[in-house]
Amino acid sequence: MQVTMRSGNPMPRHMAKAILVRFVRADGLGVDAEVVELAMVMTGGAAADVEAIIVLKSVIMLVLSALEGVVLKVFGEANDVVDVKILLSERLGSSASTMSTWWLGKLEELPGASSCISNECSSTVDVLLAPSVELVRDTHPVAFTIKSSVSASVSATEPKRQREPEPDYCDTPLRRDADGNYVWPAPSQAIEAARGFLKECAAAQEKTLIVPDKDADGLDAGVIIFRTLTALGLPPALIDVHLVNKGSNIHNEAERLAMQEKNPAYLIVVDQGSRSGPPVVDTPKTKSLIIDHHLSDEFPENAMVVSACHYPPVATSALLTYEICKPLHPDIVSTCAYLCAMGTHGDLGTTLKWKPPFPDMKETFKTYSKKAINDAVSLVNAPRRTSKFDVASAWQALLEARDPKEILTNKRLLAARAEINEEVERHTHTPPKFSKDGKIAVLRIHSAAQVHPVIATRWAGHLQSKALEIVMVANTGYLPGLVNFSCRIARCARSREPPVNIISSLKAIADLDTTDLVQRMGESFARGHKEASGGIIPAAEFEELMALMKVGEKPDPVPVVGGSPMKKNATPQKNNLMNYFNKS
């Protein structure tokens, strides 16, 4: 099958490959069989049933779930009916003539592609699609036929509807103190006190214990502190780390005893979340510093605290730690800036603009590409999600590496990510159920791996409705007898006013109970951030929470005002969300 150009002459095969590569690499994606397959599907046809497209739009990631990150990249720009038609073309039928013209239009949108097509340039572009192209040629031959004429019906294809730009995280108004000065990332007195603590710790030359959280933000912040202390003269042999066990926290009595047994003179807790309680350890001589950004006004007794939670745009723990440590030694920027970027992207996502008041990271991203940093984040987060909860491997990899590229070749981290990708794929097809008011979508899974936050984030980017606010993924298999759940704000609700607050919403639902449910759920209910929260509660109490949300109940019928109700004999829609999951 030949690819033809607008003039009707055959397009050189290498040119067709080159243009295809430029298209699928537009977002920096690698070119492999799955990417090429996606490109071919996008050119394979257009669905005729628009209503079915709209219904299935919320489950587009299921249709193409095998494409993993590629789906996220493509669907991020596929927010109208036209693109969804393209992405669902194989399942719902196709019109080759329509889509071949659409493909030609896509080629012309690429920089320089238009001149390649019209001038029939013959320069060879070295691209390696290997057998992938041959396979796709056989399975989707229409994708390699670009017709020379455009029908009138095709030229009238509906234009893309522009999506309203989402507000950038850094655009949040800053708070001012009593004197009118901006407060960021935390009160200056607390930041200076933390700097004094670290300098005193290094000068004391005594045992120091770092207690970082298990994710990229916490681990990167921990390594920043480690490198700062060593730069200030504290020998690495005097620095130890305590990594909290699976499903536990620093307030658990077993964890407090384990930290106390290491007999630290100085103890630094990072990104662990905070609540009121006794001292971190009961050793009177131990001095404690807590660096955090999780929403809380209560902290362990006798601890020095620096928290960013009330000072928007709220800094991650890695960013807060970096801002604390940066002035303490001239080497901190060169050795820790990429760690700050990794931790921040780990919590806030890869699309962060790094606008003020966030620090200028241009030089960092010139030295280390964003792709390398983001890939490193994915690898560092993988071991703690596995059933083995192998946080130690991630900590050791970060501690030993001197740049993100070294992390990318770590065999243990690569194996952990492969394991998690497989587990996510196994559970990501779970259909959601909705609360009666439509504000919360709930997906239930059973996995020994910590994949519920990943699946919640993924679904939050795809489910859409006027009512939807929160996506919750509940995992009954992570800890025996308990339900670990993660909540994310649905993408369609991120710019609503007033802003969605997950913690407040969960607590409001729990308050509907007339018994002692709130007390029985305990301190681990509705923890974290307003935008990304969750909890760990007993299975029976979780079912009570679901009953309060009325999950699975049909909404009350909407009364018809000023019009006529729907006809009883109206033809039912053939394609819908429920029968989708029964299709082969």
N, C-alpha and C positions, 0 to 999 in steps of 0.2 A: 504494500500500500504506500503510495507516494504522497508527500505533502506538497500541495500546490500553492503558489503565491497568487496575489491578487491578479496578476497579469495572465494567470492560467499556466504559466511555466512551472516545471517541477522545482521545488525548493530543495537545495542540497540537504542531505540528511544531517550533516554535522550542524547546519544552521538551525534546523528544527530542534535538534538537541540543545544547542546553545540557548535558544530563546526559551525553551522549556526550563532549563536550569536557572536562567535569570529570573523567571517567574517564581519558581518554587523556592528560590534562595532570597526572595525579597525581604524576608524577616530573619535572614541569617540561618535558615534551616539547612541541615545536611541533606544531601540528595541520596536517597536509597530507594529500594523497591516500594516501600509504603508511600513515600512522598510522591513518586511518579504515579503510583496507583491513584492517589488522591487527585493529582492534576488531571489524570485521564477521566476520572469520575466527574470532575467539574466540567469537562467538555463533552460528556457523553449524552446529554439530553436535558430536557426541561419537563417538569411534571405539569400535568394539565389540571389536576385537582387542587386549586389554590386553598380551599378550606382545609383539606387534609394537610397541606403544607403548614398552615398556621397552627393547627392542633399539634402536629409533630415537631414543631419548631423547638419546643422545650426539651425534647429528647434527642436533639441532633447529635449530641456527644455519644449517645448510645449507638446510633446508626454507624458512626465511624469510630467507635471507641478503640479499635485496634490500632489507630494511628496515634494514640497517646498525645504527646505534646503538639503534634501537627494539628490536631483537631482544635486545640486551644488557640493556636496561632491563627488558623483560618477563620474559625468561628468568631474570633474577636473582631473581625471585619465583616462578618456575615450577619448583619442585624436587620435585614429586611427580607421581604418575601422573595425577591428576585434571587438573592444568593442562596436562600434556603431551598428554592426550587432546584438550583444547580446541585447543591450538596446531597439532595435526596433523589436525584434523577434516576439512579439505578433501581431503587426500590419502587418508585411510583410511575415509572414509564418515561419515555424520552421522545424528543423531537430533534433528530440529528441536524436538520437544516437550520433550525433556530440556534442551536448551541454552537455549531461550527462558526456561525457569524459572531456569536458572543465571544468565542475564543479569539477570533481575529481582532476584535475590539480590545480585548485584554492585552494582546501582544502590542498593539499600537500605543497602549498607555505606558509601556516600559520605556525608560530612557534609551534612545538610540534604536529601539526595535523597529520603529516606523521606517527609518531610512534603510535598515537591513532588508525589510520586506519590499519596499518600492524599488530600491536600486539593485536588488539581487546580488548583493556583495558576495564574494566567493572566499573571503578570508576564513581560514580554519580556526575554530575555537576548540581547544583541548578540554573536553569534558568526559568524565568517566561515569556513564550510567550503566555500563556493563550489560548483563543479560536483562536488567530490569526493563529497558526499552523494548527489547524483543518480546518479552512476556506481555507487556501492555499492548503492543501492536497487535498481538494475536487476540487478546481478550477485549480490547476497546479500539478496533480499527477506525471508527468514526472520528476518534480524537486526533488522528493524523490526516484528516481531510479538511482543508480550508477552502470553501467554495469561492468562486470568483465573483458571483453575483449576490446581491443582498435584496431580499424580498421586501416589499413595502411593509408587510406585517412585522418583520423583524426590526426594521428601522424605527418602529414605533414602540420598541420595548420600553417598559416603564423605567424611569430613571431611579437611581439609588436614592433612598430617603436618607438624608443626613442625620446621623445620631448626634444628640446634644452632647457636647464635650463634658466629661466628668470633671468636677473640681479637683485640682491637684492637692495632694495631702499637705503640702507645705503652704498652701494659701490660707490655711486656718488663721484667723486673727490671733495675735499674741496677747498675753495678759500683761498688765502693768502693775508695778508695786505702788505703794502709797505716794512715792515721789514722782510717779509717772514714767519710771524706767521700765523697759521691757524685761520680762523674766523668762529666760530660756537658757538651757534646757531644764533648769531647776533653779531654785533660789540661790543667789551668789554666796550667801553665808554657808549653805549646806555644801556647795561645791568646794569652797575654800577649806571647810572643815575636813572633807574627804581627802583633799590633797595633803593637808597636814597629817592625817592618819597614815597615808601611804608613805610619806617621808619619815615619819616616826617609826613606822614598821621596818623600813629598810635600814634605818640607823641603829635600831635595837639589836639587829643581828640575832633574832630569835625565831623559833618555829612559827611558821605562818601557814594557815590553811585556807585555800580558795575553794568555795562551794558554788560552782556554776550550775545553771539549769542545763537540761539535756539537749536543747535545740541549738541551732546555729547561732542565734542571738546570744544565748547564755554562754556557750562554749567560746565563741569569739571574744566576748567580753572578758571571760576568765583568762584567756591567753594574753589579751592586752594588759591585764593586771600583772600577770606573770612576767611579761617582758619589761613592764615599767619597773617593777621591783628589782629585777636583775640589773637593769640599766642604772638604778639608783644605788647598786652595790650589794644587794642581798644575794648571797650564794644560792643557786638553784637547789642545793642539797637541803636547805632549810625551808623550802617551799613544797608543800604537799597539796593534794587535791582530794576532795571527797565528792563522789558522784552518787546521787540519791538513787535508791533501788526502784525498780519498776512499780508504778502505782503508788509510790510513797511521796513524802514531802519532808522538808526540814523540820516541821513541827511534830512529826511522828516521834514517839519516845525512843524507838529503836535507832532512828537516824541521829537523834540528839546524843545518845550514848556512844554511837560509833564515832561521831565528831569529837566528843569529849575524850575518848580513849587516845586520840592522837595528840592530846595535850598541847594545843596551840597557844602561843602567847597572843597572836593576832589572827582573827578569823574574818574573812571577807566573803559575804554572801551576795551572789549576783543573779538577778533575773528569776528569782525563785517565787515571786508572789509573796504577799505579806498578809499577816493577820495578827491579832493581839495574842499574847501568850507569855510564858516565862522566857528568860534569856535563851539565846540560841543554844548555848551550853551552860551548864551549872558551875563551871570552874570560875571562881571569882576573879582570878588574875587575867582571864581571857578578855581582850578588847574586841568588840565586834563592829563591823561596818556593813551596812546593807545598801546595795545599789540596785534600784528597781524602777520599773515603769508601769507595773500592773496597778489597776485602780484599787487603792486602799488608803484609809486614814488611820489604820491600826497596825502596830508593829510589835515585834518581841521587845521585852523589857531590856533596858540598859544598853541598847544598840544605837550607834550613830547611823542616821538614815539620810540618804539623798535619793529623792524620788522625783521622777519626771511626770507622774500621772496627771497632775493638775495644770500642766503648762504646755498648751498646744502650740504648734503641732508636736504631739508627744514623741519624744525621742525614744528609740529602742534602747535596751540596756547596753548594747555594744556601742551605740553612738554616744550615750551619756557617759559611759566609761572612757571613751576616747577623748571626749571634751574635758573630762576631769584630768586625764593623764597627759594630754598633749603638751601643756606648758612645763611639765616636770623634768623633761629631758629632750635634748635636740634630736635624738634618734627615734622618738615615738612616731613621728609622721611617716618616716621611711619604712619602719618595721611593722606599723600597726594600722595604717590607713586602709589597706585592703581588707583587714579583719573587720574594721568598722563598716566598710561597704558590704561585706558578706553578711554580717549580723543584721544590718539594717534591711537589706534586700530579703533576708530570710523571714523577717517579720512583716515588712511593708510591701513586698512584691518587687518585681523587676522593672516596673514602669515608673518608679519614683523619679521625679525630675531633679532632685537635689537643689532646689531653690532655697534662698534665704528664708528662715534663719539657719537651715542646715548648712554645714560647711561646704566650701567649694572643693569638689573632688575631681576636677578636670584632669589634673596631673595624675591622679591615681588611675583613672580610666584610660589615660594615654599609656601608662606603664603596664596595666593589666586590663585586658579587654573585659567589657561587661559580660560577654558570653562565658569567659573563663571564670569570672567571679560567681555568676549565677549557676554554672555547672558545679562549681565547688560547693556552693550552698546545698544543692541537691544531694551531693554525695555525703556531706557532713550530717545532714538530717536523716540519712537512710538507716544507719545502724540502730539508732534509738527507736525506730519504728518496727524493727524486726521482733519476732517473738522472743529472741534471746536478749533483747534490750542492751545491745552491745555499745553503750555510750563511751566506754573506755577507748575503743578503737578510734572513734571520731576525735576525742580529746587528744590522743597521742598523735594522730595525723596532723592536726592543727598545730600542735606544739612543735613538731619536728619540721614542718614545712616552712619555707621562707617566702613562698609566693603561691598563688592559687594553682599554678600549673603542676606543682609537685603533688597537690592533693588529687588532681585528676587522674593520676596513674596509680593511686593506692588500690591494691587488689582487694583488700578487705572491704573498703568502701564501695567499690564497683560491684562486688558480689552482693552486698547488702542492698544496693539500689536495684539490682536485677530481681532480687527476691521480693522487694516491696512493689516494684512495677507489676510483677505477676499477681501479687495479692490484690493490688488496686484493680487490676483488670478483672479479676475474678468477682469482685464485689461491686464494681461501678455500675453494673446493669440493674441493680436493685431499683424497682419502681418506687416513687415517692407516694406517700399518703399526705393529705392536707388536713389542717385543723378546720373546724367548721367555718370559721371566719375567713379562711383562705390566707391568713397571714404567715403561717408556719408550714413548711414542707418537712416531713419526717421520713427518713430512710433508715431501716433497721438492717444491720449486718451482724455476722458472728465470725470474728477473726481474732486470733491470738496476736496479730500484728496491729500496730497503732496506725491504721490506715484511715480511720474515721475523719481526722482533720483534712486529709488530702481529698477525700471524696466530697466532704462538705464544701471545700473551696471550689472544687471542679463543678459541682452542681449549682453552686451559688452564681457561677458565671453564665449558666445556661437557662435555668428556669426563669420564666417571666410571666407576670400578671400584674394587674393594677393593685391587687390586694397583697400580694406576696411581699414579705419583709425579711423573713429569716429561713435559712435552710439548716436543719438539724440532722446529723447522722449519729445514730445510737449503736454502739458496739457491745453486744452481750457476751463476747468471747474473749475480751482482753484481760479481765480479772474475774476470777470465780465469784459468782453471786452478786456481782456489781454490774452496772451499766455505765460505760464511759461514753459521754456524748460531746460532740463538738458542734458549735453553731457559727454560722457566718451570715453576714448581711447579703441578701440577694443583690446582684449587680443592678437590677432594675430599681432597687430601692435606695441606692447609695446617695442620691442627690435629693431625697425627699425632705420636706420641711414639715414638722420638726424632724431632726435626724433620728434614725432608728437606733435605739439603745438596747442591745441584746440583754444585758444584765437586768435592766429595769423591766423589760418585757417578761423575762423568765420569773422574776420575783413577783411581778403583778399576777401572773398565772398561779403561782404557788399560794399567793395570798387569798385566792378564791376558796381555798380549802377551809373548812370550818373545824378541822381537828388539829392535830399537832404535826402535820406533814412537814412543815418547814424545819422543825426541830429534828425530825427523824431523818431528813435528807442530809443534815449536818453542814459542816463548814465548807465542804467541797462542792457545793451547789452554786452555779452561776458565778464562777471565778474567771479572772482574766481581764479582758478588755471590753469596752462597750461595743466594739466592732467585731470582736472574735472572742467568744466566750465558750463555756462548756461546764462540765462537771463530772463527778464520780459519785453515784448514789446507788443504794441497794435496788435490786431488780423490782421488788414489790412496790417501793415508793415511786420508781420510774413509771410503772403502770398507772399509779394514781395520778401522776402528773399528766400522762397522756389522756386520761379520762377527763381531767379538768380542761385540757385543750380541745377535747372532743374530736380527736384525730380520727379520720375516716367517716365522720358523719357528714351527710349532705347539707349544704347550706340551705337556709330557708328560701322559698321561692320569692323572687323579686316581684312586687305588685306592679301591674301595668297601669301607667298613668297617661291619659290622653291618647291612647292608641288601642289596638286590638291585640289580644294574646296570640301566640303562635298557633298556626293551624294544627289540628290534631293529626291530620293525615299527611303532614309534611314528611318528605322522604328523609329517613335517618342518614346521618353521615356514615359512610362506609369505613373510612379510615379515622380512627380515634386513638387516644392515648392508651386505652385499656386493651384493645385488640392488637395493638402494636407488639406487645410482649408475647402474643401467641403466634406471631409470624415466624416462619423459619428463617 
